[in-house]
Amino acid sequence: MPSTAAPQKRLASIAKGAAYADVSARTIRRRIADGSLRAYRVGPRLIKIDLSDLDRLARPIPAGDGTDAA
């Protein structure tokens, strides 16, 4: 019988998420503010992001000759 459980979240702090994606924490906060990255409040002040959501933000850049870069 196939499992219907939701995929487990890989929650990380904004700082750890920024290090994971090699961007600044400010970039992560901008993505949260513009709605392109979901954030989770854990307690009154702590904000976490799902690293899987962060992975989904990355997209390939096409090569200049019209083919996708490998």
C-alpha positions as CSV (number, residue, x, y, z in Angstrom):
1,M,0.0,0.0,0.0
2,P,1.5,3.4,-1.0
3,S,2.3,5.8,1.7
4,T,0.2,9.0,1.8
5,A,2.3,10.8,4.4
6,A,3.5,14.3,3.5
7,P,7.2,14.8,2.9
8,Q,9.1,15.7,6.0
9,K,10.1,19.4,6.3
10,R,13.8,20.3,6.5
11,L,13.4,23.4,8.6
12,A,16.4,25.7,9.1
13,S,17.0,29.2,10.4
14,I,17.2,32.1,8.0
15,A,21.0,32.3,8.6
16,K,21.5,28.5,7.9
17,G,19.2,28.7,4.8
18,A,21.2,31.6,3.5
19,A,24.5,29.7,4.0
20,Y,22.9,26.6,2.4
21,A,22.0,28.6,-0.7
22,D,25.1,30.8,-0.6
23,V,23.1,34.0,-0.5
24,S,22.7,36.7,2.2
25,A,20.1,36.5,5.0
26,R,18.7,39.7,3.6
27,T,18.0,37.9,0.3
28,I,16.1,35.1,2.2
29,R,14.1,37.8,4.0
30,R,13.2,39.5,0.7
31,R,12.0,36.2,-0.7
32,I,9.8,35.7,2.4
33,A,8.5,39.2,2.1
34,D,7.6,38.9,-1.6
35,G,5.9,35.6,-1.0
36,S,8.2,33.4,-3.1
37,L,9.5,31.6,-0.1
38,R,7.3,30.2,2.7
39,A,8.4,30.8,6.3
40,Y,7.3,29.2,9.6
41,R,7.2,31.0,12.9
42,V,8.5,28.8,15.7
43,G,7.8,30.6,19.0
44,P,7.4,34.3,19.3
45,R,10.5,35.4,17.4
46,L,12.1,32.5,15.6
47,I,11.5,32.1,11.9
48,K,12.4,28.9,10.0
49,I,12.3,28.1,6.3
50,D,12.1,24.7,4.6
51,L,15.2,23.9,2.6
52,S,13.1,22.0,0.1
53,D,11.2,25.2,-0.7
54,L,14.6,27.0,-1.1
55,D,15.7,24.3,-3.5
56,R,12.6,24.9,-5.6
57,L,13.5,28.6,-6.1
58,A,16.6,27.7,-8.0
59,R,16.1,27.4,-11.8
60,P,18.6,26.7,-14.6
61,I,19.9,29.5,-16.8
62,P,19.8,28.7,-20.5
63,A,23.0,28.8,-22.5
64,G,23.6,31.6,-25.0
65,D,23.2,29.3,-28.0
66,G,19.6,28.5,-27.1
67,T,20.3,25.1,-25.5
68,D,20.1,24.4,-21.8
69,A,23.4,24.4,-20.0
70,A,24.5,21.0,-18.8
